[in-house]
Amino acid sequence: MNAIAPGIIASSMSEAAFTKAMIDQLVPMKRAGTPDEVADLAGYLASERAGYISGQIISINGAMI
């Protein structure tokens, strides 16, 4: 099993919780991720190309620590 650990992803919920200034301070890439970026990662992990990846927690968070 693999898991996806998203950081701040652009959505109505995150927009209510994080200002642009907060995102700039928290996220080294200076932006929220997009739902499409998370979906692309999920699609990759579900594909045969990721068949040898196992037991991983993959962060998708713009380099947040």
GROMACS elastic network, one bead per residue, 0.5 to 0.9 nm:
[ bonds ]
;  ai    aj funct       b0    kb
    1    53     6  0.87430   500
    1    54     6  0.58968   500
    1    55     6  0.51058   500
    1    56     6  0.72313   500
    2    45     6  0.77448   500
    2    53     6  0.76691   500
    2    54     6  0.59401   500
    2    55     6  0.50106   500
    2    57     6  0.58651   500
    2    58     6  0.75993   500
    3    42     6  0.89620   500
    3    55     6  0.78114   500
    3    56     6  0.62201   500
    3    58     6  0.61502   500
    3    59     6  0.85584   500
    4    38     6  0.80914   500
    4    41     6  0.80471   500
    4    42     6  0.74815   500
    4    56     6  0.83903   500
    4    57     6  0.57751   500
    4    59     6  0.60253   500
    4    60     6  0.72147   500
    5    57     6  0.65373   500
    5    58     6  0.58259   500
    5    60     6  0.61771   500
    5    61     6  0.78217   500
    6     9     6  0.69860   500
    6    33     6  0.83477   500
    6    38     6  0.73457   500
    6    58     6  0.82598   500
    6    59     6  0.57629   500
    6    61     6  0.55795   500
    7    27     6  0.87904   500
    7    32     6  0.79822   500
    7    33     6  0.75171   500
    7    59     6  0.73454   500
    7    60     6  0.61319   500
    7    62     6  0.74340   500
    7    64     6  0.74879   500
    8    11     6  0.88278   500
    8    14     6  0.67721   500
    8    18     6  0.84679   500
    8    23     6  0.79438   500
    8    27     6  0.82585   500
    8    31     6  0.84680   500
    8    32     6  0.53272   500
    8    33     6  0.62222   500
    8    34     6  0.87237   500
    8    60     6  0.88572   500
    8    61     6  0.64718   500
    8    62     6  0.83685   500
    9    14     6  0.66996   500
    9    31     6  0.88957   500
    9    32     6  0.51349   500
    9    34     6  0.54593   500
    9    35     6  0.64556   500
    9    38     6  0.83909   500
    9    61     6  0.80090   500
   10    13     6  0.80752   500
   10    14     6  0.60152   500
   10    15     6  0.67531   500
   10    31     6  0.87299   500
   10    32     6  0.54430   500
   10    33     6  0.58882   500
   10    34     6  0.54023   500
   10    35     6  0.68395   500
   11    14     6  0.52366   500
   11    15     6  0.60445   500
   11    16     6  0.86111   500
   11    34     6  0.81398   500
   11    35     6  0.79243   500
   12    15     6  0.51209   500
   12    16     6  0.63389   500
   12    17     6  0.88308   500
   13    16     6  0.53146   500
   13    17     6  0.64958   500
   13    18     6  0.88363   500
   14    18     6  0.57985   500
   14    19     6  0.87017   500
   14    32     6  0.87816   500
   15    18     6  0.54686   500
   15    19     6  0.67380   500
   15    20     6  0.85723   500
   16    19     6  0.76672   500
   18    21     6  0.79869   500
   18    22     6  0.58303   500
   18    23     6  0.63967   500
   19    22     6  0.51146   500
   19    23     6  0.63311   500
   19    24     6  0.86327   500
   20    23     6  0.50926   500
   20    24     6  0.61195   500
   20    25     6  0.86322   500
   20    30     6  0.84880   500
   20    31     6  0.78015   500
   20    32     6  0.88430   500
   21    24     6  0.50456   500
   21    25     6  0.62463   500
   21    26     6  0.86724   500
   21    30     6  0.89628   500
   22    25     6  0.50843   500
   22    26     6  0.60655   500
   22    27     6  0.83215   500
   23    26     6  0.50936   500
   23    27     6  0.55310   500
   23    28     6  0.86008   500
   23    30     6  0.62226   500
   23    31     6  0.61751   500
   23    32     6  0.68270   500
   24    27     6  0.56529   500
   24    28     6  0.70251   500
   24    29     6  0.77095   500
   24    31     6  0.65487   500
   24    32     6  0.89252   500
   25    28     6  0.73881   500
   25    30     6  0.74499   500
   26    30     6  0.78367   500
   26    64     6  0.67307   500
   26    65     6  0.87415   500
   27    30     6  0.52429   500
   27    31     6  0.66055   500
   27    32     6  0.76134   500
   27    61     6  0.75109   500
   27    62     6  0.58597   500
   27    63     6  0.65508   500
   27    64     6  0.52747   500
   27    65     6  0.85295   500
   28    31     6  0.80539   500
   28    62     6  0.62603   500
   28    63     6  0.57952   500
   28    64     6  0.62979   500
   29    32     6  0.81848   500
   29    61     6  0.88059   500
   29    62     6  0.52029   500
   29    63     6  0.67208   500
   29    64     6  0.83818   500
   30    62     6  0.77859   500
   31    62     6  0.75104   500
   32    61     6  0.79624   500
   32    62     6  0.74538   500
   33    36     6  0.83986   500
   33    37     6  0.67000   500
   33    38     6  0.77651   500
   33    60     6  0.78110   500
   33    61     6  0.68481   500
   33    62     6  0.69513   500
   34    37     6  0.52524   500
   34    38     6  0.67356   500
   34    39     6  0.87529   500
   35    38     6  0.51992   500
   35    39     6  0.61249   500
   35    40     6  0.85941   500
   36    40     6  0.59763   500
   36    41     6  0.85871   500
   37    40     6  0.50955   500
   37    41     6  0.64042   500
   37    42     6  0.87368   500
   37    60     6  0.83038   500
   38    41     6  0.51764   500
   38    42     6  0.62574   500
   38    43     6  0.86155   500
   38    60     6  0.71313   500
   39    43     6  0.60180   500
   39    44     6  0.85076   500
   40    43     6  0.50466   500
   40    44     6  0.61459   500
   40    45     6  0.86503   500
   41    44     6  0.50693   500
   41    45     6  0.61959   500
   41    46     6  0.86011   500
   41    58     6  0.89805   500
   41    60     6  0.84140   500
   42    45     6  0.51328   500
   42    46     6  0.61712   500
   42    47     6  0.86418   500
   43    46     6  0.51096   500
   43    47     6  0.62015   500
   44    47     6  0.50990   500
   44    48     6  0.80288   500
   44    49     6  0.69874   500
   44    50     6  0.63818   500
   45    48     6  0.79168   500
   45    49     6  0.77056   500
   45    50     6  0.52838   500
   45    51     6  0.77687   500
   45    53     6  0.78313   500
   46    49     6  0.83259   500
   46    50     6  0.69969   500
   46    51     6  0.81512   500
   47    50     6  0.57689   500
   47    51     6  0.70197   500
   48    52     6  0.85098   500
   49    52     6  0.78900   500
   49    53     6  0.89991   500
   50    53     6  0.54556   500
   50    54     6  0.85727   500
   51    54     6  0.78269   500
   53    56     6  0.71155   500
   59    62     6  0.87407   500
   59    63     6  0.85812   500
   59    64     6  0.89850   500
   60    63     6  0.77710   500
   60    64     6  0.87905   500
   61    64     6  0.56206   500
   61    65     6  0.85795   500
